[in-house]
């Protein structure tokens, strides 16, 4: 919680924030952390179990982000952004499923 007492994780989850914040600010931060972590792990040639645990943690974060974007889409300035935000969530979900199938087969 911030100094104002607002829990940002919950405010995004509940769809109380602006779409651009959920999509760009939070999405970029999550992507950057996951990319740096996976790049480091790939260089270290970590075992498959590490990747599976990493994927499960990343999946939880990804689901939180997708739900947040889906719910915050209603707070967009134009209907176009509402549709684009929700389309991005669907495509991201399909990509996440594909990654899971490839990793856990």
MODELLER restraints for C-alpha pairs under 7 A, 6 or more apart:
rsr = mdl.restraints
at = mdl.atoms
rsr.add(forms.Gaussian(group=physical.xy_distance, feature=features.Distance(at['CA:1:A'], at['CA:7:A']), mean=4.55, stdev=0.5))
rsr.add(forms.Gaussian(group=physical.xy_distance, feature=features.Distance(at['CA:1:A'], at['CA:8:A']), mean=6.73, stdev=0.5))
rsr.add(forms.Gaussian(group=physical.xy_distance, feature=features.Distance(at['CA:11:A'], at['CA:17:A']), mean=6.30, stdev=0.5))
rsr.add(forms.Gaussian(group=physical.xy_distance, feature=features.Distance(at['CA:12:A'], at['CA:22:A']), mean=6.72, stdev=0.5))
rsr.add(forms.Gaussian(group=physical.xy_distance, feature=features.Distance(at['CA:12:A'], at['CA:68:A']), mean=5.08, stdev=0.5))
rsr.add(forms.Gaussian(group=physical.xy_distance, feature=features.Distance(at['CA:13:A'], at['CA:64:A']), mean=6.74, stdev=0.5))
rsr.add(forms.Gaussian(group=physical.xy_distance, feature=features.Distance(at['CA:13:A'], at['CA:67:A']), mean=6.32, stdev=0.5))
rsr.add(forms.Gaussian(group=physical.xy_distance, feature=features.Distance(at['CA:13:A'], at['CA:68:A']), mean=4.56, stdev=0.5))
rsr.add(forms.Gaussian(group=physical.xy_distance, feature=features.Distance(at['CA:14:A'], at['CA:68:A']), mean=6.87, stdev=0.5))
rsr.add(forms.Gaussian(group=physical.xy_distance, feature=features.Distance(at['CA:14:A'], at['CA:71:A']), mean=6.64, stdev=0.5))
rsr.add(forms.Gaussian(group=physical.xy_distance, feature=features.Distance(at['CA:15:A'], at['CA:68:A']), mean=5.80, stdev=0.5))
rsr.add(forms.Gaussian(group=physical.xy_distance, feature=features.Distance(at['CA:15:A'], at['CA:71:A']), mean=4.31, stdev=0.5))
rsr.add(forms.Gaussian(group=physical.xy_distance, feature=features.Distance(at['CA:15:A'], at['CA:72:A']), mean=4.11, stdev=0.5))
rsr.add(forms.Gaussian(group=physical.xy_distance, feature=features.Distance(at['CA:16:A'], at['CA:72:A']), mean=6.29, stdev=0.5))
rsr.add(forms.Gaussian(group=physical.xy_distance, feature=features.Distance(at['CA:17:A'], at['CA:72:A']), mean=5.90, stdev=0.5))
rsr.add(forms.Gaussian(group=physical.xy_distance, feature=features.Distance(at['CA:18:A'], at['CA:72:A']), mean=5.96, stdev=0.5))
rsr.add(forms.Gaussian(group=physical.xy_distance, feature=features.Distance(at['CA:18:A'], at['CA:75:A']), mean=5.34, stdev=0.5))
rsr.add(forms.Gaussian(group=physical.xy_distance, feature=features.Distance(at['CA:18:A'], at['CA:76:A']), mean=6.40, stdev=0.5))
rsr.add(forms.Gaussian(group=physical.xy_distance, feature=features.Distance(at['CA:19:A'], at['CA:69:A']), mean=6.31, stdev=0.5))
rsr.add(forms.Gaussian(group=physical.xy_distance, feature=features.Distance(at['CA:19:A'], at['CA:72:A']), mean=4.90, stdev=0.5))
rsr.add(forms.Gaussian(group=physical.xy_distance, feature=features.Distance(at['CA:19:A'], at['CA:73:A']), mean=5.17, stdev=0.5))
rsr.add(forms.Gaussian(group=physical.xy_distance, feature=features.Distance(at['CA:19:A'], at['CA:75:A']), mean=5.82, stdev=0.5))
rsr.add(forms.Gaussian(group=physical.xy_distance, feature=features.Distance(at['CA:19:A'], at['CA:76:A']), mean=5.40, stdev=0.5))
rsr.add(forms.Gaussian(group=physical.xy_distance, feature=features.Distance(at['CA:22:A'], at['CA:68:A']), mean=6.47, stdev=0.5))
rsr.add(forms.Gaussian(group=physical.xy_distance, feature=features.Distance(at['CA:22:A'], at['CA:69:A']), mean=5.51, stdev=0.5))
rsr.add(forms.Gaussian(group=physical.xy_distance, feature=features.Distance(at['CA:22:A'], at['CA:72:A']), mean=6.96, stdev=0.5))
rsr.add(forms.Gaussian(group=physical.xy_distance, feature=features.Distance(at['CA:23:A'], at['CA:69:A']), mean=5.93, stdev=0.5))
rsr.add(forms.Gaussian(group=physical.xy_distance, feature=features.Distance(at['CA:27:A'], at['CA:65:A']), mean=6.95, stdev=0.5))
rsr.add(forms.Gaussian(group=physical.xy_distance, feature=features.Distance(at['CA:66:A'], at['CA:89:A']), mean=5.46, stdev=0.5))
rsr.add(forms.Gaussian(group=physical.xy_distance, feature=features.Distance(at['CA:69:A'], at['CA:85:A']), mean=6.63, stdev=0.5))
rsr.add(forms.Gaussian(group=physical.xy_distance, feature=features.Distance(at['CA:70:A'], at['CA:85:A']), mean=6.88, stdev=0.5))
rsr.add(forms.Gaussian(group=physical.xy_distance, feature=features.Distance(at['CA:70:A'], at['CA:86:A']), mean=5.48, stdev=0.5))
rsr.add(forms.Gaussian(group=physical.xy_distance, feature=features.Distance(at['CA:70:A'], at['CA:89:A']), mean=6.71, stdev=0.5))
rsr.add(forms.Gaussian(group=physical.xy_distance, feature=features.Distance(at['CA:73:A'], at['CA:82:A']), mean=4.75, stdev=0.5))
rsr.add(forms.Gaussian(group=physical.xy_distance, feature=features.Distance(at['CA:73:A'], at['CA:85:A']), mean=6.07, stdev=0.5))
rsr.add(forms.Gaussian(group=physical.xy_distance, feature=features.Distance(at['CA:73:A'], at['CA:86:A']), mean=6.84, stdev=0.5))
rsr.add(forms.Gaussian(group=physical.xy_distance, feature=features.Distance(at['CA:74:A'], at['CA:82:A']), mean=6.18, stdev=0.5))
rsr.add(forms.Gaussian(group=physical.xy_distance, feature=features.Distance(at['CA:76:A'], at['CA:82:A']), mean=5.89, stdev=0.5))
